[in-house]
Amino acid sequence: MPQTTLQHIMQFQSEYHELITQFTSSHNIDELTARQIALFMDEVKYFWMKRLDIIDVELESLTEHNTCFLLSGALYLNVSENEHFYFKSLGDFHLLHDPFLKIEHFFRIPEDLIDIGEYVSLFRRVLIDSIKVLDNYQFKFFILPIQLLAVESEQNHRELLNKFFMNFISSIFGKKYEDQDSFCEDYNTFEDIENHLDPHVRNRITFNNYREDDLSLRRKIEIHKASQLGFEQLMTGKSEAEMFLVTLYSYLAQIADILLTCSMLRLYPYIRYEVTFRYLWLIMYTFIEDEKLRDMIEKAIVFYIFRKKMDGAFEHFESFEYYCEKIAEKKALPKILNSMRENDIDIFQSGIQKVAEIIQELFADVVAT
């Protein structure tokens, strides 16, 4: 059971559940309009703003003595695909961004600039998953306004992400760029850009999945453009250099935001998607000299290896409660880390396969149950 420091957070989860239940009971979720969703977003934001200070105090107390993971690089948990089993497997407490706050900005864009129907469908998926979490697994996971807690000034936060991005662009192209316009003056086509990238970096830059390593930069961006909601419309009139920067920025800013947010709130990121993880791997050497960031990134890598190694392992599990009991007894993360220390495994240099073997051995009895 959660500690007493979670008294108000637990109360707020129940109240949040009630807020969503009221919305779904008064609306046909298959016929929602963008205006109805935008008004609901306002309610959600107001709900959290009233409670933000108390949450901040309790979360600080909680993270001081516990290993708390935050679902990162994903909008929602995805209970229908058994992702709650994976996420619950390592660490003490497991937090979720409020997913409605994560997609709020889509419903502030003028409808003539986007296909609003696609975003309404996305909202519906987020809503259904949130209901499943709150109906069935309340207090196993805590939905919180993470961004509101971590970011005091949106403008300062964006400026920090932009500065990080331009520093990265400068480093991989070997020239100091102060802004995106100066980069676009130097490059016209995807081929120009690709030819000036170091092969190591070029191969690691990906926008879709790890199987695209042998594709050209042009083809990678074409696939990405076709797969992303509203991307085609937003890129209308953009040069190829601008399209490259916008596409790359979305992934680099995402991983920088994950590290900043977790660092601010003393959380550890749980990353399950290949593309997001590859960008972590691409930039992590910038940060691992810092002891706290090294610890954060190490745990994130271990959890990612766990997710890949255990893929499909929970399809036969019927009782999530039973699994939670088993995993609480196992205390798996400290055992994995201790085994890494005993075997002198530096996960930043090598040893990923060895860590996977440690995980497989440790969880053999659980998945066989």
Secondary structure, DSSP 8 states (H G I E B T S, - for coil): ---GGGHHHHHHHHHHHHHHHHHHHHS-GGG--HHHHHHHHHHHHHHHHHHHHHHHHHHHHHHHHS-EEEEES-SS--GGGTHHHHHTSSSSEEEEE-HHHHHGGGGGS-GGGS-HHHHHHHHHHHHHHHHHHHHH-BTTBEEE-HHHHH-S-HHHHHHHHHHHHHHHHHHHHTS--SSHHHHHHH--SHHHHHHTS-HHHHHH--SS-GGGTTS-HHHHHHHHHHHSTTHHHHTTT--HHHHHHHHHHHHHHHHHHHHHHHHHHT-EEEE--HHHHHHHHHHGGGTTTSHHHHHHHHHHHHHHHHHHHTTTTTTT---HHHHHHHHHHH-HHHHHHHHHHHTT--TTTS-HHHHHHHHHHHHHHHHT-
